[in-house]
Amino acid sequence: MKIAALNFLILFAGISLFPSCTKEEKEEKLPNIVYILADDLGIGDVSIYNDHSRWNTPALDQLASEGMFFTDAHSGSAVCTPTRYGILTGRYSWRGVIKKGVTWSYDSAIIEPGRETVSAMLQKKGYRTACIGKWHLGLNWVKDSTAGWPVDFSQPVQKSPNDFGFDYSFCIPASLDIPPYVYVENGRVTAQPNRETESTTQYGWWRKGPTGEDFFHEKVLETFGEKAVQFIGENKDQPFFLYLPLSAPHTPILPVDSFGGKSGLNEYGDFVVMVDEITRRVTQALEENGLTNNTLVIFTSDNGCAPYAGTAEMEKAGHYSSFIYRGYKADIYEGGHRIPFIARWPGHIPAGTSSNQTTCLTDLMATCADILHIPLAENQAEDSYSMLPALKGNSGETPIREATVHHSVHGNFAIRKGNWKLILAPGSGGWSEPKPGEEPEDALPFQLYNLETDPRESENLLNQEPQKAEELRQLLISYIQNGRSTPGPAQPYEQAENWPGLEWMK
């Protein structure tokens, strides 16, 4: 039969050799997004960053070889609660109630009513969203209790992750060394406390507090990994956002027996290797479910390594968790907030590449909005810049961010623009020497460093470059008073006199 006649018969029968695509098939498939947040992991603890690391992180190194790692990434704060607020809202936490420090055991939720989160934004786009891990943003517990505990664990919390755009949540309330020690699933405690536990070992310590019947500290990290793998498998047929804030390698340092000695150095190193393994299990689950090519995976940390994790002993052995940078967790120095940041998205992020673009963890929201072509309102993500050009490898020499604001545990500020960093304090602003209130009498009030020539922040150039210091000071003042650091209309801000550490604004 001739081809023309065959085509006629096919058309007559209502059959096509090239069936038309549905509207949904024509539309670009939404990428899954997996965001893995380690707790207190230093940039020098990931071997792709540190040629002299005393241990290897093969899963993270492989993730970097299949994607891109950033050498100038920063957490929004040098401690955990404020960073987590910034990740989910795209806004520096000091604009809200957290002017310094972190939330504690039974504190109220710090994400403001009506403030949209990245999870809520993705939820509206049709994503299945999950938060599995350490929350540490307040839960609004019911305080009246007849069981003798500080709160009523039999009642649902009044503000769970589900109230901030997550369809599913399985969390611990705060750090693994801050009570209560319970799992909270979709707003309810999974098992009532039946005892109080504490540990006083040097690196495996945690504070005394109520402990759920199903809660064992040494099993928490693996439990989060198992829940994450389960979520991936159950949602493989729809776009999903998995926010996986791990509980490690924060204290208590509790690698399971199978990881004992894996690092060849100490228990902290073993715990880091265990974090690496949890990451491998998550990426393996993506592969097994055929999701690798359509999933953006980001791995990072909420701040630098904690000095109480045994950094002095590790330095003696030749391992520097902050790599070449000064300070550790809580500090305004680079070691407090310069962090590992690795991203993989096959076909979009060029494999085996690195970027020296300055980025901040507040940038997730604008990046997701850019990927999905979602317009942001004027009062959304005020400190969030899209990383998409850098991720695609086509950002060139143009900085994505105008400047980046850093913040210490005591509420001290620094601002970074280009190679220049101005610290609005005479010392660390944190736990390293010189601590707040313990600075030398002849210390200059501010610190100015050129990070290109002095990444260790060893030579204060304040007296040599007073104009540069004043330029940066004025820029930071404008960021505070305008209620944003991104282009757009000014937003309301709280008067500076009510904040700690802002005497330099006067």
N, C-alpha and C positions, 0 to 999 in steps of 0.2 A: 504494500500500500504506500502511495506517495505521502510525503511528509505533510503537504498542504491538506490532503484529505484527512489524515490522522488528527491534525490540529483542529479541523472543523468538527470531527466527531467528539473530541475532548471538550471543546467549547460548548457544543450542543448539549452534551450530557451534564454540563455544569461542573466539569472537572478541570483543574489546572495543574500542569506540571510544576508550576511555581506558585504554591498557595500563598495568599497574602498574609502578612504578619498582623497580629493583633496590635492594638494601640499600645498595650503593655510591653509587647515584644519589641516594638519600635523604640520605646523609651530606653534610655540608658539605664542599665541595671545599677541600683544603689549599692555602693560598697559597704561591706561590714566594717566596723571600727572597733578595734580592741586596744584598750589603753591600760598598760600594766605599769603600776606605780610602786616601786620599791620604797621601803621605809628606812631612811638613814643610810643610804648606800652612796659612798663617795665615788667621785669620778675616777680615782685611781684604783678602785676595786674591780673595775671591768677591764679585762686584759687587753681589749682592742685599743684602749686609751693609754695603757701603761706598759711599756716594754719591760719594766723592771718589777712588774707585779709578781708576788710570791705564789700566786695560784692562777689557774686558767678558768675562763668562763666560756666554754666552747659554744653553748647555745646562743649567747649574746653576740659572740664574735661572728657566728654564722649568720645571725640576723643582720648584723652590720654588713657582712659580705654580700648579702642578698638585697641590701638597701643602702641606707645612708646613715652615717653618724655625725652628730654635730659636736664641734669642739668648743663652742661658746654658748652653751645653753645654760639657763638659770632658772631656779625655782623662784616663785614669787616672794618667798620669805626664807629665812634660814632655819625655820622650825615648821612643824607639820600642819597644824590646823589652818593657819593663814594660807599656806600653799594650796591646800585642798579646796578652800573657798575660791581661790583664784582660778583653779583648773575648771571648776564647774560653772563659774559665773563670768569668767573673762574680765574680772575686776580685782584690783588690788584690795586685799582684805582690810588694810588700814583705813579705807574709806568707810568701812562699816564699824561694827562694835569691837572688833579685835584690833586694838591699837598696839598691843604687845602680848607676848606669851601665847598660850594655847587654851583651849577649852578644857574643863576638868570633868571629873566623873559624871556628875548629874547636871551639868550646865544645860541651858536652853539652846535651841537651834539658833545658829548665827546667820543663816541665809535668810534675808529679809522676805517677808510675805510679798508676793507679787513679782519678785525678781526671777526672771527666767534663767534657767540653767541650760547647759549644753544638752543634757539628757532630755529636758522638756522640749527643747527645740527639735531634737531628732525624733522624739516620740510623735510630735505633730506631723513629721514627714513620713510616718509609717514605720518607724523603727521599733523593734522589740528591744527594750532597754533593761540593763541589769547592773546592779552594784553589788559586788561580791568582795568582801574584805573589810579593811579598817575604815570606819566612817569618820569619827572624831570631829564632827561638826554640830554636835548637840542633838538630843532626841526628845526633849520635853517629857521627861518621865512623870508619871503620876506620883506625887510626893507622899500622899497619905498611905501609910502601910500599917496593917495590923499583925504582920508576920515578924516584926522586929528588924526588918531591913530598912535601909534609908529611903527606899521607894517601894511602890507596890508592883512587884514583878509579874503579878497575875494580870495586870491591866495592860492593854496595848499602849505603846508610847504615842504621844500626841503629834510628834513630827518625825517621821521616819524618812529614809531615802525615797520611799514611794510617794511622799508628798512633794518631791522635788524632781519629778519626771522619770522615775524608775518604775517599770512594770514589776520587776522582781528585785528583792534585796535580801541578802544574807550577810550580816555584818557583825563585827564586834564594835562596841560603843566607842572605844578610844584605843590608845596604844595597848600593847599586850602586857604592860606593867602598870596600867591604871585600872582599878576596879570600876564597875563590876565586871566579872569575868563570865559573860553569857553570850550566846549567839542570839541575835535578833533577826528573825525572818519575817519579812513583810510586816514589820511593826510589832511583832509579838516575840517574847522570849521563848526559845524552843524547849527549854527545860528549866524549871524553877531552881534557884540556888538551894543546895542542901548542905553547904559547908562554907567555911571561910578558909582561903588558902593564902600562903605567902611563901616567898623564897628569899633567902638572904645570901645565896652564893654570889661570888664576885660579879660574874657576867650573866648568870642565869636568874638574877633577882627580879622579883615583882612585889608590889605593895600588897598588904593584907586586904582582902575584900571578899564579898559574896561571890560564890562560884557555882555555876550551873551544874546540875547533875551530869550533863553530857559534855562538860567542858574540861579539857585537859590541855594545858598550855603547849606542851610539846607536839600536839596533833593539829594545832590551828593552821599552820602554813599549808600542810598537805590537804587539810579539809578545804581550804579556799581553792587550791588547785583542782581538786576533784569536782567541786561545785562549778568551777569555770568550764571544765571539760564537758560536764553534763549539760550546761547551758548551751554551749556551742552545738552539741549534737542534737539537742531538742529544737533548736531554732535555725537549722541549716537551710530551711526552705524560705526564709524571709530575711530581710535586712535586719541586722542587730547592732547594738552598741553595748559592748561589755566594758565596764569600768571596773578594773581589778586592782584595788589598792592593797597590796600585800602587807603583812604584819612584820616582815623581816627585811633586812637583818637587824632591826631595832631590838633592843633588850626587851625581854630576856632572850639571851642567845642560846637557842635550844635546837641545834641540828639533831635530827633523829639518828639512831645508832648506825644506820647504813651509810651516813655521811661523815661519821666520825673519822678524822684524819684525812679526809679527801683533799683538803687544801694543802696539806703538808706543812702548815704553820700553826694554826690555833683554831679554837672553836668559832671565832668570828669568821675566819676564812672558810671554815666548813659550812657555816650558815649562808655565806654568800654563794658558795657552790650549790647549795640547796635551792636558793632563789633562782640560780641559773637553770637548774633542772626543772623547776616549776614552769619556767618560761618555755623550756623545750616541750613539756607536756602540752602546753596550750597551743603552741605552733604546730605540734604533731596532730592535735585534734582538728585544727583547721585543715591540715593536709589530708587527713583520713576522711574528712567530710567534703572534700573537693572544694574548699573555700579559700585556699591560699591566694589564688590569683585575683580574687575580688575582695580582699580584706586589707585594710590599712592597719598595720600593727605598730604601736608605739610603745617603747620601753623607756622608762626614765625613773627618777628618784625625787622625793619630796624635799630633800635638802642634802647637805653633806653628811659625811660619817660623823657619828657622835664620839667625842673624845673619851667618854666613859666606856666605850667598847674595847678599850685596850690599845689605843693608838700609840701610846708611848712605847709599849712593848713591841708593837709591830714595826715602829720606826727603827728600833734597835736591831731588828731582824732584817731591815732593808725594804720594808713594805710601807709605802706612803699612800694612805687612803685618799688624801687630797691631791695626790700626784705632786706637781711642782708648786701648788698654790698654798697660800698662807691661811691658817685657821681651819676650823672645823664647824660642825653644826652649831647653830645659834649665833655665829659671828657675822659681822658685816663684811669681813674679808672674803676673798674669792672662795676659799675652802668651805665657807658656810652655805653658799648658794650656787656655785658652779657644779653642774651635775652631768651625768651621762644622759644622752638622748639619742635613741636609735629608732629609725622609722623604715618600714618595709611595705611596699605596695607594688607588686610586680606589674610591669608595663607602664607605670606612672612615675615611680621613683627609680632613677638609674642605679643599677646594682653596683656594689663595690665602690661607692663614692663617699666623700665627706663634705661638710659645709662648715665654713667659718663665720656664717651669718650669726649675729647675736639674736637669740630668741629667748622667750620666757614662757613658763608653763601657763600663763594666762592666755596664751595664743591659741589654745585648742578651739575655743568657741568660734572665733573668726575664721579659723582654718576650715572647720566643718561647714560653716555657713558658705564659705567660698566654694568648697567642693560641690555642695548641693545647690548652689545658686539661691541661697536664702538671704533675703535682705534683712539686715539688722536694724532695729529701731535706734533712735538717738540715745535712749537710756538703757541700752544693752551693751554688754561687753566693752565697757569704756576703756579698758586697758589691753585689748586683744587685737593683735595684728595677724593677718593671714600669712601662714608659712608656706602656702601652696607654691608660690614661685620658687622658693628655695628647695622644697621637696622635689619639684620637677627638674631641678638643676639648671634653671634658666634665669635665676635672679641676678646674675652678673655681679658687678661691684656695687650696685645700688643697695644701701642698707634697707632692710624690711622695716625695722623699727627706727624711729627718730632717736629715742633714748630708752633706757630701761631703769626702773627704780628698784633698788634693793632695800631690804628691811631686816633688822636683827631681832632677837628675842626680847630685848629691852626696849624696842621701839625706835631704835636709831636708824637713820636713813643714809642711803648713798644713791648717787645717780651716775649712770654710765652712758656716755655718748661717744661713739667712735672708739678711739684708744684711751680716752680720758675718763677717769673715775674720781668723783669727789665724794668723800665720806664726811658727813656732817657730824663728826664725833672725834674726840682725841684718841680713842682706843678701839677695841674690838667690837664694842656694843654687845658682846656676848660672853662666852665662857673662857675664851683664851686671853692670855696676857697681851696688853694691859686691859683688865676688866673695867667696866664702868665704875667710876669713883676711886679707882686705884691707879690712874694714869700719873706719870711723873709730873711734878710741878711745872717743869719747863716745856711740857708737851704743847704743841700747837693745837688750837681749837678744832681745826679741820685737817683732813688728809687729802692730798691730790696726787694721783699716780697716773703714769703713762703705761698702760698694760702691755703695749707693744714692746717697749724696751725694758719694762720692769714688771713682768707678770707675777713676781713674788711679793709685790707691794712693799718694797724695802726702802725706797727713797721718796720721802715726802717732798713734793715740788710746790707746796703751797706758796712759799715765799718767792720762788722763782717765776711762778705763773699765776699771779693774783687775778689777772683779767679772765683767764680760763676758768678759775675757780668761781668767780662771780657770775660768769655766763651760765655755768652749770647750776649754781645756786638759784638764779632767777628762773631757769627753766623748770627746776623742781617746784619752786613756789607756784609757777603757773599751772603745773600739773595738779597740784593740790587744790588751788583755788578754782580751777576750771572744772574740777570733778571728773577729769578724764586726761589721758595721755595720748589718745588717738584723735585724729581730726574730727571735728563735729561741734555742735552747739554745747556750751558750758552746761554742766549739770550741778545740782545742789551739792554743797559740801559742809561738813561740820566745822565750826570755828576752830582754828588751830590752837587757841589758848587752852582748849580742853584736852589736848593731846600731850602725851609724854614725849620728850626728846625733840621738841620743835622750837627751842629758844632761838635757833639760828634764823628763823623767819622774821624776827623783829628788826 
